[in-house]
Amino acid sequence: MRDAIFGYLWILKKEYLECFILETGVECQYSEETIKEVRMEESAQIKLQQDKFDTRFKAFANELHEDGPIMDGILLPDQYVQVKRKILFIAKEPNDDAGNWDFKYPKEPYKNNNFWFPLKYITYGILNPELSWEEIPVVTESKEVNEVLYNVAYININKFPSGATTDMQHLKERYIKYRDMLLEQLKIMNPEIVICMGTFETIKEDLVDSTFSKIEKRNRSAYYNNDLIVLDWYHVGYSYGKRGIEWEDYCKDAIDVCKECMDKQLKGDF
């Protein structure tokens, strides 16, 4: 029965993306209360899996004599299980010199600094595809936009304290060392959209294969098949005039290419 319910929820998401509204015309055979219970169970399972993953990761790091991991993952499972599309941001490494803390379960919205606020706009635009860029509320004036990252997953490839500049060879070595753990984490999150922020070249062999089609966007790329959309995007730091990219274009292009990929998924255009 629960598999059938999850299947129905997937139908709702697909039909939402096709017509941009939830007037699907499909009569649900399950009550809202039953669907709510299933989502609560799914959220509880995610929390349990994440806690177990964190314990295994720290134990593995300890075996390698590495201390101070900064854990990450699905930020608020209760909200993640309800979104129209599950979004995962993959970053490089935390700019931190202390360690031993966690990105998950934030007690207040992530700050509107140069790193987080473009991600808020991208997330809100993808989850509200009926809105144009001009219709997205200003993050500092909208509680809904300001708190939208509660709906996503966020991970770093290297989960240990690092500096402001990334040595990409070192990042690749980190990925190889912790690859099995990171792939286990990806299975827990089971995303439908993955936005690689300067990390695609490091992880691409485990994300895309010959079943994916490709779309070019301002010298960056998006890949999609029937189940997954993957963006090969610059790190968010490039959205402040670096490489000729302004933050508005950085956000708008990500939103637009995701909408294009979602439309092609629904049409079976691969």
N, C-alpha and C positions, 0 to 999 in steps of 0.2 A: 504493500500500500504506500509506504513512504517513498519508494522509488517512483511510483506513479505520480505522487504529489510533486516531487522534485522535477519530474518530466513536465508536468503542467506549468510549474513556475518558469521553466526554460521557454515553453511556448509563449507565455506572457511576455517575456523579455524580447523574444524574436519579433512578435507582432507589434510590440511598442516601437521598436526601431523601424519597422516597415511603415507605420502610419504616423509615428511621432506622438501618438496619444494612446491612452489605455482603453479606448473604446473598441475592444477587440471583437465583440460580438460572440465570443466564446463563452458558453455557459459553464461555470466552474462547478464541479460536482462536490467540491470540498468547501467547508465553511471558512470564513476568514479566521475564526478561532483555531481551526485545525492547521491552516497554513502558518499562522503565527506560532503555534506549538512546534511545528517542524523547523521553522527558522530558528527558534530558541534552542532547539536540540542541535541544529547545525552549528550555531554559534558556540554552544558549550563544548562541542567536539573540537572545534577549531582552537579554542582556548586551551583545552587539554593537550592537543597535539603540539601547540606552540610551546607550552610549558615543558613538555617532554623533550622537544627539540632543543630548547635552551639548555636543559640539563645535559643532554648528550653533547652539544656543541662545546660547552664549557669543560666537560670531562675530556673531550678529544683535544682541545686546546691545552689543557693541563698536561696531558701526556706528551705534548710537543714542547712543554715548558714555556708556553705563551700565556701571559696574564692580561686581564683587563678588557675582555671583549665587550663591545657595545652592541647589545642585541637589538633586533629589529624584526619586521614582519607585518602582519595585519594589525593595523593600529587600533581599531575598535571592532572586533568581530561582530558585535550586535548590529552594527550598521553595515558592515561589509557584506553580510549575507542578504541584505535587502536591496542593494543597488541594481540598476538595470544592466550595468556591465562592470565586472570586477577588474579594477585597474591596479597594476603594479609598476612602481617606479624603481629602476635599478640604478643606483649611484655607485661611485667608485669606493670612497672610504670616508670615515668621519674626520672632520677637522677638529681634533680634540687631543689634549695631552694628558688626560687623566684616566679615562676608561671606567669600566665597571658601572655602566648605567644602561638604560633601555629607552629606545624610541617609542615603544608601544605604550598603550593605555595612558595617553596624555591627560593631564588634569585641566589643561586650558589649551586654546588653539595655538598652533605653531605661529611664531612671530611673523609679521609682515616684513621680513628682511629680503635682501636681494636673492636669497635662495628659495624661500618658501612661497612668497606670494605669486610668482609665475606659475608654480605648480597648482595653486588654488584655482587660478583662472583656467588652466588647462583641464583640470578635473571637472570643474563646474560646467565648462563648455561641452565636454564629452558626455556628461551625465544628463545634460539638458540640450539635446541636439536640435530641438525646435527653435532655439534662440540664436540670433545672429551675434557676432562679436559685440556690436554696439548695444545689444540688449542685455548683456551680462552685467549685473550690478557691480559697482565699485566695491572692492574687497573691504575697504575701511568703513563702508557705509552699509554693509549687508552682513548680518550674523550668519546667514545661510552660506554665503560664499566664504566667509572667514573660517567657518568650521567644516568646510567640505572635505578636507583631508582626513577627517574621521572616517571617511568611507573607503579609503584606499589601503593598499599595502605598500610598504617602502622598505627596501633593503640596500645595504652596501655589500659589494663583493668582498672587500676587506673590512672585517668588523673590528679591527683593532685601532687604537689611537694613532692618528697620522697628522700630517701637516696640511697646509693650504694648497700645496702643489703635489701632484701625483706622479710618481715614477711608473710609467705604464708597464715596463718590464717587470717591476716588482709586483704590480697588481696582477699581472698574468701568472706569476709564480704563486701568488696567494690563491688565485682561483684554482690552479692545478692542485695545490696542497689541500684545499678545502672543498674541492669540486663535489664530492659525494654528499657532503653535508648541505651544500647550497642547492643541489638538485632535490634533495629531500625537502628542503624548505619550500622550493617552488611547487612541489606536489601538494603541500599543505595549503598554499595560497590559491592554487588552481586558477590563475588569472585568465581573463579573456582579452585584455589589452596590456601589453608590456611596453613601457617607455624606457629605453636604454639611454641614459644621459652620459654619453661619452664612454659607454661600456660595451657597445655592441660587438666590436672587434674582439673583445676578450671572451665573450660568452656565446657568440653567434652559433657555433657548431652544436650547441645544446639547445638552441631556440628554434632555428629554422632549418628546413631541409628542402628537398626537391618538390614538395607539395605546395610550397608557398609561391605566390605571385608577388611582383614588386611594383611599387609606385615611387617615382622620383618627386621630390619637393624641395626646391631651393638648395640643390646639391646634397640634401639628406634623403633618406629612403624609408619607406614603410613596406612591410611584408605582411601578407595575410593568406590564410587558407580558410577552410570552413569553420575552424574552431578558435583561431588565435590571430591577433593583430600584434605585430612587433614594430616599434619605431626605432630606427637608428638615428637618434637625435643628439645634438650637441649637449654638453654639460650646460646646466642652466647659467653658469657664469659667463657663457658666450652671448647671453641675451642682453648685454649692456654695452653694445657698440662694438664688441670684438667680432672679427671676421665679417664686419659689416651687417651684423644682425641686431636689430632693435628688439627689446623684450616683447613688444606687442606682436611683431611678426613671428617671433619664436613661439608664442602662445597660439596665435591664430593659425599658423601653419600646422601645428600639432593637432589642434581641434579639427581643422578642415580635412586633413588627411585621414584622421580616424573616422570621420563621418563618411568619407569616400570609401574607405575600406569596409565599413559596416554595410553600406549600401550594396557594395559588390558581393559581400557575403550573402546577403538576403536574396540577391538576384542569381547567385551561383555563378558569378562572373569571375572565373579564375584563369 
